[in-house]
């Protein structure tokens, strides 16, 4: 019996956790927060290292500041090689030139749209020549849709097509054929209060977005173009789909066809390069020809220059494009010439021209509208309507005087009505 009592007591102790037998409550562990103990040796070492880092950062900041100031000073003191125009007999003013009718020069400000301003100005002159109408057209309407088409090709080529601010003159007519065009009074294409064109932030935003799409391999054309439109609308405003002009309602396409009445097939572009066969159609191989158009008429230099002179002296203006980075190109002088220290005039020929194209000292920088001709000091001079800032540094705001040597050596393309080059075009099959 005693044996069973002992077993019962053991089981009871197990059941009650031993507390009954011990005559005490079970002890429970208690958690609490305490301030973290930091080892004094480790703290001393960390403090020493942090002090060293702080001193290094301070030293680096002082050196960075020093070099930033040096770079700023270098930029402020930077000199460019100029040609002294002393002794050069220039045209006295734009009034010296026999001119094709054109609107006064318009500034492009902080944009890469010289192709647009020069091309639009050219077609405004053509509208007047052909119809007698003086209609100021919207440059930014064209630029808006050119960005759309650049983005479209960027998507379809999976990022291998150039998306930049620049383009070629042919872009103007291509956009008008597809989207039409509107008067400047209908769409100014700028929302800034000062009315000045500034595409710096707009272009950067579009480029960053497209680069992101390329990085992530996102190529939904509808979504991407919709986003590009939102960016354009933000900075430029949305172009009109219909508008009133002289008491009648037009779409941009109707306005182009019914009012301007320009035939896109009447305009051709010439180049002159030994890199491709003469009297053949070829590609103008520069980044701004992002469409990779291959319909440039390639002719020898003497023919190229002959087209320019014949056209402007027979009532046709032209768009010309080429290099504007030479010592003889000076906005303060309103003029562009080739100095003899570059190359004497008698040595300017096809090979000299090609050498500069080959080594890239002649590049596709700028598009301009050639609107006048004069013979001064034994030279051919050409009046240039220019949208750039440098054309506003001199006496004649928005104009340059180009001497014939500069055009022969540094200009790369010309766009003109085909009737001004009929004899040359017969040599192309």
Beta strands, then each sheet from edge to edge (+ up, - down):
strand 1: 98-99
strand 2: 243-245
strand 3: 248-250
strand 4: 267-271
strand 5: 280-282
strand 6: 296-298
strand 7: 318-322
strand 8: 329-330
strand 9: 335-336
strand 10: 366-376
strand 11: 379-385
strand 12: 399-403
strand 13: 411-417
sheet 1: 1+ 10- 7+ 13- 4+ 6+ 5-
sheet 2: 1+ 10- 11+ 12- 9- 8+
sheet 3: 2+ 3-
end
